[in-house]
Amino acid sequence: MRTLLYSGSFDPLHIGHLAILRSLCADPGVGRVLLVVSPQNPFKNPEKALSAEKRFRAAVLAVARHPELDKVCVSDIELHMAPPHYTIRTLDALRAECPDDDIRLVIGADNLGCIRGWYQYRRILLGYGALVFPRRGYDIAGLRQDLLSEDALYRIDAVDAEQVDISSTDIRNAVSQGKDVSDLLM
């Protein structure tokens, strides 16, 4: 079975995430999508870890509101793993649970642009591969080509999908200014 790992802080889940999840669920080759709420991204504020369980519960409720996301399972795998929460550790844990699955990582082009800073990124790209969704300001083809010039065996596939120009940071900033963001939430 093809299992896709889509992880992040998801603080909060929004219509950009929804567009990605809908695209993944529409692919007949996808068996399941694991939406993994990360307690602590090594590149982000450590205070996020305090809200991990709350973000996980919010993700479960958000996915439940969208019956078309029938292949999506909100996973708490990282909530039970000791830090640091490196993507490669999560991928390896999933492979140990499901050794016969074709496990792939789902990321945005912004993450592809900085993936060389990720712990064991070469193992991620060689052993699992990445499905890359467009993000404003990022040239997937150029980023992919640059990485493939390092190692032609990297598994990097661009996804032709709707690009929704919104981020969780934008939403949190709008909320802090008292703006209504309900139409942007998943």
C-alpha atoms as an extended CHARMM CRD file, in Angstrom:
* protein
*
       186  EXT
         1         1  MET       CA              0.0000000000        0.0000000000        0.0000000000  PROA      1               0.0000000000
         2         2  ARG       CA              1.1850000000        3.5210000000       -0.6890000000  PROA      2               0.0000000000
         3         3  THR       CA              1.2550000000        5.4660000000        2.5760000000  PROA      3               0.0000000000
         4         4  LEU       CA              1.9070000000        9.1790000000        2.5770000000  PROA      4               0.0000000000
         5         5  LEU       CA              3.2600000000       11.0260000000        5.5920000000  PROA      5               0.0000000000
         6         6  TYR       CA              2.1110000000       14.6340000000        5.8180000000  PROA      6               0.0000000000
         7         7  SER       CA              3.4810000000       16.1480000000        9.0050000000  PROA      7               0.0000000000
         8         8  GLY       CA              3.6360000000       19.6060000000       10.4730000000  PROA      8               0.0000000000
         9         9  SER       CA              2.6570000000       21.8590000000       13.3250000000  PROA      9               0.0000000000
        10        10  PHE       CA             -0.8000000000       22.4580000000       11.8250000000  PROA      10              0.0000000000
        11        11  ASP       CA             -1.3220000000       25.4860000000       14.0490000000  PROA      11              0.0000000000
        12        12  PRO       CA             -4.0190000000       25.7280000000       12.7470000000  PROA      12              0.0000000000
        13        13  LEU       CA             -5.0940000000       23.4770000000        9.8960000000  PROA      13              0.0000000000
        14        14  HSD       CA             -6.3510000000       25.6950000000        7.0690000000  PROA      14              0.0000000000
        15        15  ILE       CA             -7.7150000000       25.6370000000        3.5290000000  PROA      15              0.0000000000
        16        16  GLY       CA             -4.2100000000       25.2250000000        2.0910000000  PROA      16              0.0000000000
        17        17  HSD       CA             -3.7930000000       21.9930000000        4.0380000000  PROA      17              0.0000000000
        18        18  LEU       CA             -7.2930000000       20.9690000000        2.9600000000  PROA      18              0.0000000000
        19        19  ALA       CA             -6.4130000000       21.4650000000       -0.7260000000  PROA      19              0.0000000000
        20        20  ILE       CA             -3.3540000000       19.2310000000       -0.3150000000  PROA      20              0.0000000000
        21        21  LEU       CA             -5.3020000000       16.5390000000        1.5460000000  PROA      21              0.0000000000
        22        22  ARG       CA             -8.0780000000       16.5630000000       -1.0790000000  PROA      22              0.0000000000
        23        23  SER       CA             -5.5030000000       16.1960000000       -3.8340000000  PROA      23              0.0000000000
        24        24  LEU       CA             -3.8580000000       13.2500000000       -2.0670000000  PROA      24              0.0000000000
        25        25  CYS       CA             -7.1790000000       11.5140000000       -1.4040000000  PROA      25              0.0000000000
        26        26  ALA       CA             -8.2140000000       11.8930000000       -5.0570000000  PROA      26              0.0000000000
        27        27  ASP       CA             -5.1620000000        9.9120000000       -6.1880000000  PROA      27              0.0000000000
        28        28  PRO       CA             -6.2680000000        6.2890000000       -6.7340000000  PROA      28              0.0000000000
        29        29  GLY       CA             -2.7060000000        5.0870000000       -6.0830000000  PROA      29              0.0000000000
        30        30  VAL       CA             -2.7640000000        6.3710000000       -2.5130000000  PROA      30              0.0000000000
        31        31  GLY       CA             -3.8340000000        3.8900000000        0.1470000000  PROA      31              0.0000000000
        32        32  ARG       CA             -3.7360000000        6.2080000000        3.1300000000  PROA      32              0.0000000000
        33        33  VAL       CA             -2.4990000000        9.5950000000        4.2460000000  PROA      33              0.0000000000
        34        34  LEU       CA             -1.1330000000        9.9570000000        7.7500000000  PROA      34              0.0000000000
        35        35  LEU       CA             -1.5720000000       13.5040000000        8.9950000000  PROA      35              0.0000000000
        36        36  VAL       CA              1.0480000000       13.6980000000       11.7300000000  PROA      36              0.0000000000
        37        37  VAL       CA              0.8400000000       16.5620000000       14.1880000000  PROA      37              0.0000000000
        38        38  SER       CA              4.4000000000       17.3050000000       15.1940000000  PROA      38              0.0000000000
        39        39  PRO       CA              4.8530000000       18.2720000000       18.8310000000  PROA      39              0.0000000000
        40        40  GLN       CA              8.0700000000       20.1440000000       18.1590000000  PROA      40              0.0000000000
        41        41  ASN       CA              9.6120000000       21.0630000000       14.8350000000  PROA      41              0.0000000000
        42        42  PRO       CA             13.3760000000       21.3480000000       15.4730000000  PROA      42              0.0000000000
        43        43  PHE       CA             13.3850000000       24.6240000000       13.4920000000  PROA      43              0.0000000000
        44        44  LYS       CA             10.5120000000       26.2800000000       15.3820000000  PROA      44              0.0000000000
        45        45  ASN       CA              9.6800000000       27.7350000000       18.7860000000  PROA      45              0.0000000000
        46        46  PRO       CA              9.8780000000       25.0610000000       21.5340000000  PROA      46              0.0000000000
        47        47  GLU       CA              6.6800000000       26.4080000000       23.1030000000  PROA      47              0.0000000000
        48        48  LYS       CA              4.7720000000       24.5770000000       20.3460000000  PROA      48              0.0000000000
        49        49  ALA       CA              5.3590000000       21.3140000000       22.2150000000  PROA      49              0.0000000000
        50        50  LEU       CA              3.0540000000       22.5330000000       24.9690000000  PROA      50              0.0000000000
        51        51  SER       CA              0.0760000000       22.6730000000       22.5860000000  PROA      51              0.0000000000
        52        52  ALA       CA              0.7290000000       19.3830000000       20.7650000000  PROA      52              0.0000000000
        53        53  GLU       CA             -2.1760000000       17.4440000000       22.2530000000  PROA      53              0.0000000000
        54        54  LYS       CA             -4.5630000000       20.3540000000       21.6500000000  PROA      54              0.0000000000
        55        55  ARG       CA             -3.4220000000       20.6270000000       18.0050000000  PROA      55              0.0000000000
        56        56  PHE       CA             -3.8210000000       16.8660000000       17.6050000000  PROA      56              0.0000000000
        57        57  ARG       CA             -7.4310000000       16.9590000000       18.8930000000  PROA      57              0.0000000000
        58        58  ALA       CA             -8.1940000000       19.9360000000       16.6240000000  PROA      58              0.0000000000
        59        59  ALA       CA             -6.7950000000       18.0060000000       13.6360000000  PROA      59              0.0000000000
        60        60  VAL       CA             -8.9900000000       14.9850000000       14.4010000000  PROA      60              0.0000000000
        61        61  LEU       CA            -12.0730000000       17.2290000000       14.5060000000  PROA      61              0.0000000000
        62        62  ALA       CA            -11.0880000000       19.1200000000       11.3440000000  PROA      62              0.0000000000
        63        63  VAL       CA            -10.5780000000       15.9410000000        9.3220000000  PROA      63              0.0000000000
        64        64  ALA       CA            -13.8810000000       14.5160000000       10.6200000000  PROA      64              0.0000000000
        65        65  ARG       CA            -15.7060000000       17.5440000000        9.1590000000  PROA      65              0.0000000000
        66        66  HSD       CA            -14.5640000000       16.5170000000        5.6740000000  PROA      66              0.0000000000
        67        67  PRO       CA            -15.9210000000       13.0910000000        4.6600000000  PROA      67              0.0000000000
        68        68  GLU       CA            -14.0930000000       13.3520000000        1.3260000000  PROA      68              0.0000000000
        69        69  LEU       CA            -10.8560000000       12.8790000000        3.2880000000  PROA      69              0.0000000000
        70        70  ASP       CA            -11.6370000000        9.1880000000        3.6520000000  PROA      70              0.0000000000
        71        71  LYS       CA             -7.9790000000        8.1570000000        3.2430000000  PROA      71              0.0000000000
        72        72  VAL       CA             -6.7200000000       10.5200000000        5.9420000000  PROA      72              0.0000000000
        73        73  CYS       CA             -5.8460000000        9.2660000000        9.3930000000  PROA      73              0.0000000000
        74        74  VAL       CA             -4.6660000000       11.7600000000       11.9860000000  PROA      74              0.0000000000
        75        75  SER       CA             -1.7010000000       10.1320000000       13.6710000000  PROA      75              0.0000000000
        76        76  ASP       CA             -0.2920000000       10.7930000000       17.1110000000  PROA      76              0.0000000000
        77        77  ILE       CA              2.8880000000        8.8030000000       16.4170000000  PROA      77              0.0000000000
        78        78  GLU       CA              5.1850000000       11.7330000000       17.1840000000  PROA      78              0.0000000000
        79        79  LEU       CA              3.3560000000       12.5440000000       20.4170000000  PROA      79              0.0000000000
        80        80  HSD       CA              4.6970000000        9.2550000000       21.7630000000  PROA      80              0.0000000000
        81        81  MET       CA              8.2390000000        9.6390000000       20.4520000000  PROA      81              0.0000000000
        82        82  ALA       CA             11.0280000000       11.1920000000       22.4670000000  PROA      82              0.0000000000
        83        83  PRO       CA             12.4550000000       14.4000000000       21.0480000000  PROA      83              0.0000000000
        84        84  PRO       CA             14.0400000000       15.4950000000       18.8590000000  PROA      84              0.0000000000
        85        85  HSD       CA             11.2350000000       15.0160000000       16.3190000000  PROA      85              0.0000000000
        86        86  TYR       CA             13.1990000000       14.4320000000       13.1730000000  PROA      86              0.0000000000
        87        87  THR       CA             11.2130000000       13.4050000000       10.1130000000  PROA      87              0.0000000000
        88        88  ILE       CA             13.5440000000       10.4910000000        9.4100000000  PROA      88              0.0000000000
        89        89  ARG       CA             12.7690000000        9.0070000000       12.8290000000  PROA      89              0.0000000000
        90        90  THR       CA              9.0350000000        9.1910000000       12.1150000000  PROA      90              0.0000000000
        91        91  LEU       CA              9.4670000000        7.6480000000        8.6670000000  PROA      91              0.0000000000
        92        92  ASP       CA             11.5890000000        4.8420000000       10.1240000000  PROA      92              0.0000000000
        93        93  ALA       CA              8.9910000000        4.1790000000       12.8400000000  PROA      93              0.0000000000
        94        94  LEU       CA              6.2720000000        3.9320000000       10.1960000000  PROA      94              0.0000000000
        95        95  ARG       CA              8.3980000000        1.5570000000        8.1330000000  PROA      95              0.0000000000
        96        96  ALA       CA              8.8930000000       -0.6320000000       11.2210000000  PROA      96              0.0000000000
        97        97  GLU       CA              5.1000000000       -0.7490000000       11.7010000000  PROA      97              0.0000000000
        98        98  CYS       CA              4.3080000000       -1.2870000000        8.0200000000  PROA      98              0.0000000000
        99        99  PRO       CA              7.3780000000       -2.8040000000        6.3400000000  PROA      99              0.0000000000
       100       100  ASP       CA              5.5610000000       -3.5970000000        3.0820000000  PROA      100             0.0000000000
       101       101  ASP       CA              4.1490000000       -0.0830000000        2.5370000000  PROA      101             0.0000000000
       102       102  ASP       CA              5.6050000000        2.3390000000        0.0070000000  PROA      102             0.0000000000
       103       103  ILE       CA              6.0240000000        5.3000000000        2.3690000000  PROA      103             0.0000000000
       104       104  ARG       CA              6.4990000000        8.7680000000        0.9000000000  PROA      104             0.0000000000
       105       105  LEU       CA              6.8610000000       12.1760000000        2.5280000000  PROA      105             0.0000000000
       106       106  VAL       CA              4.5400000000       15.0340000000        1.5300000000  PROA      106             0.0000000000
       107       107  ILE       CA              6.0720000000       18.5250000000        1.7340000000  PROA      107             0.0000000000
       108       108  GLY       CA              5.6660000000       21.9800000000        0.2980000000  PROA      108             0.0000000000
       109       109  ALA       CA              8.2040000000       23.5050000000       -2.0470000000  PROA      109             0.0000000000
       110       110  ASP       CA              9.3450000000       25.7690000000        0.8110000000  PROA      110             0.0000000000
       111       111  ASN       CA             10.4970000000       22.6740000000        2.7080000000  PROA      111             0.0000000000
       112       112  LEU       CA             12.2060000000       21.2740000000       -0.3630000000  PROA      112             0.0000000000
       113       113  GLY       CA             14.1230000000       24.5440000000       -0.5060000000  PROA      113             0.0000000000
       114       114  CYS       CA             15.5710000000       24.0040000000        2.9600000000  PROA      114             0.0000000000
       115       115  ILE       CA             15.6810000000       20.2030000000        3.0910000000  PROA      115             0.0000000000
       116       116  ARG       CA             19.4810000000       20.1430000000        3.1450000000  PROA      116             0.0000000000
       117       117  GLY       CA             19.1780000000       21.4830000000        6.7030000000  PROA      117             0.0000000000
       118       118  TRP       CA             17.0640000000       18.4980000000        7.7620000000  PROA      118             0.0000000000
       119       119  TYR       CA             18.5710000000       15.6890000000        9.7940000000  PROA      119             0.0000000000
       120       120  GLN       CA             19.5370000000       12.8320000000        7.4530000000  PROA      120             0.0000000000
       121       121  TYR       CA             17.8060000000       14.4410000000        4.4690000000  PROA      121             0.0000000000
       122       122  ARG       CA             19.7040000000       12.1680000000        2.0730000000  PROA      122             0.0000000000
       123       123  ARG       CA             18.1290000000        9.0940000000        3.6930000000  PROA      123             0.0000000000
       124       124  ILE       CA             14.7160000000       10.7260000000        3.3960000000  PROA      124             0.0000000000
       125       125  LEU       CA             15.1250000000       11.4440000000       -0.3160000000  PROA      125             0.0000000000
       126       126  LEU       CA             16.7510000000        8.1060000000       -1.1480000000  PROA      126             0.0000000000
       127       127  GLY       CA             14.8060000000        5.7500000000        1.1000000000  PROA      127             0.0000000000
       128       128  TYR       CA             11.3740000000        7.3420000000        1.1040000000  PROA      128             0.0000000000
       129       129  GLY       CA             11.1830000000       10.1700000000       -1.3970000000  PROA      129             0.0000000000
       130       130  ALA       CA              9.1400000000       13.3360000000       -1.3830000000  PROA      130             0.0000000000
       131       131  LEU       CA              5.9550000000       14.4710000000       -3.0680000000  PROA      131             0.0000000000
       132       132  VAL       CA              6.3040000000       18.2440000000       -3.3540000000  PROA      132             0.0000000000
       133       133  PHE       CA              3.3810000000       20.6680000000       -3.4990000000  PROA      133             0.0000000000
       134       134  PRO       CA              3.7290000000       24.1910000000       -4.9040000000  PROA      134             0.0000000000
       135       135  ARG       CA              4.2590000000       27.1960000000       -2.6400000000  PROA      135             0.0000000000
       136       136  ARG       CA              4.3590000000       30.8390000000       -3.6520000000  PROA      136             0.0000000000
       137       137  GLY       CA              7.8720000000       32.0080000000       -4.4270000000  PROA      137             0.0000000000
       138       138  TYR       CA              9.4270000000       28.5540000000       -4.8540000000  PROA      138             0.0000000000
       139       139  ASP       CA             10.4910000000       26.9570000000       -8.1290000000  PROA      139             0.0000000000
       140       140  ILE       CA              9.9660000000       23.2270000000       -7.6030000000  PROA      140             0.0000000000
       141       141  ALA       CA             11.6160000000       22.2720000000      -10.8820000000  PROA      141             0.0000000000
       142       142  GLY       CA             14.7360000000       24.2990000000      -10.0770000000  PROA      142             0.0000000000
       143       143  LEU       CA             14.9520000000       23.0290000000       -6.4950000000  PROA      143             0.0000000000
       144       144  ARG       CA             14.4570000000       19.4650000000       -7.6880000000  PROA      144             0.0000000000
       145       145  GLN       CA             17.1280000000       19.8060000000      -10.3600000000  PROA      145             0.0000000000
       146       146  ASP       CA             19.5860000000       21.2660000000       -7.8640000000  PROA      146             0.0000000000
       147       147  LEU       CA             19.0740000000       18.3400000000       -5.4880000000  PROA      147             0.0000000000
       148       148  LEU       CA             19.2510000000       15.7690000000       -8.2930000000  PROA      148             0.0000000000
       149       149  SER       CA             22.5970000000       17.2200000000       -9.3340000000  PROA      149             0.0000000000
       150       150  GLU       CA             23.8130000000       16.1210000000       -5.8860000000  PROA      150             0.0000000000
       151       151  ASP       CA             22.3770000000       12.6060000000       -6.2720000000  PROA      151             0.0000000000
       152       152  ALA       CA             20.3900000000       11.4550000000       -9.3050000000  PROA      152             0.0000000000
       153       153  LEU       CA             18.7690000000        8.6960000000       -7.2320000000  PROA      153             0.0000000000
       154       154  TYR       CA             16.7980000000       11.0960000000       -5.0020000000  PROA      154             0.0000000000
       155       155  ARG       CA             13.0680000000       10.4550000000       -5.2790000000  PROA      155             0.0000000000
       156       156  ILE       CA             11.5030000000       13.9000000000       -5.6820000000  PROA      156             0.0000000000
       157       157  ASP       CA              8.1720000000       14.2770000000       -7.4720000000  PROA      157             0.0000000000
       158       158  ALA       CA              6.4300000000       17.5860000000       -8.0820000000  PROA      158             0.0000000000
       159       159  VAL       CA              2.6580000000       17.4820000000       -7.6140000000  PROA      159             0.0000000000
       160       160  ASP       CA              0.5630000000       19.4690000000      -10.0630000000  PROA      160             0.0000000000
       161       161  ALA       CA             -2.0010000000       20.8520000000       -7.6470000000  PROA      161             0.0000000000
       162       162  GLU       CA             -3.9130000000       23.9470000000       -6.6770000000  PROA      162             0.0000000000
       163       163  GLN       CA             -1.7720000000       26.4310000000       -4.7990000000  PROA      163             0.0000000000
       164       164  VAL       CA             -3.4990000000       28.1640000000       -1.9040000000  PROA      164             0.0000000000
       165       165  ASP       CA             -1.5160000000       31.1640000000       -0.7320000000  PROA      165             0.0000000000
       166       166  ILE       CA             -2.1370000000       31.0450000000        2.9940000000  PROA      166             0.0000000000
       167       167  SER       CA             -0.0670000000       29.9600000000        5.9480000000  PROA      167             0.0000000000
       168       168  SER       CA             -0.7640000000       29.1580000000        9.5670000000  PROA      168             0.0000000000
       169       169  THR       CA              1.4580000000       32.1070000000       10.4890000000  PROA      169             0.0000000000
       170       170  ASP       CA             -0.7610000000       34.4390000000        8.4140000000  PROA      170             0.0000000000
       171       171  ILE       CA             -3.8140000000       33.0990000000       10.2280000000  PROA      171             0.0000000000
       172       172  ARG       CA             -2.2770000000       33.4560000000       13.7020000000  PROA      172             0.0000000000
       173       173  ASN       CA             -1.2480000000       37.0370000000       12.8640000000  PROA      173             0.0000000000
       174       174  ALA       CA             -4.7650000000       37.8650000000       11.6580000000  PROA      174             0.0000000000
       175       175  VAL       CA             -6.2810000000       36.3870000000       14.8300000000  PROA      175             0.0000000000
       176       176  SER       CA             -3.9120000000       38.4710000000       16.9750000000  PROA      176             0.0000000000
       177       177  GLN       CA             -5.2730000000       41.5390000000       15.1690000000  PROA      177             0.0000000000
       178       178  GLY       CA             -8.8490000000       40.5300000000       15.9490000000  PROA      178             0.0000000000
       179       179  LYS       CA             -9.7400000000       39.5130000000       12.3840000000  PROA      179             0.0000000000
       180       180  ASP       CA            -12.2540000000       36.8020000000       11.5380000000  PROA      180             0.0000000000
       181       181  VAL       CA            -10.4420000000       33.8970000000        9.8750000000  PROA      181             0.0000000000
       182       182  SER       CA            -13.2090000000       31.2830000000        9.9650000000  PROA      182             0.0000000000
       183       183  ASP       CA            -13.3400000000       31.0850000000        6.1720000000  PROA      183             0.0000000000
       184       184  LEU       CA             -9.6260000000       30.1510000000        6.1100000000  PROA      184             0.0000000000
       185       185  LEU       CA             -9.8160000000       27.2790000000        8.5880000000  PROA      185             0.0000000000
       186       186  MET       CA            -10.2520000000       23.6490000000        7.7020000000  PROA      186             0.0000000000
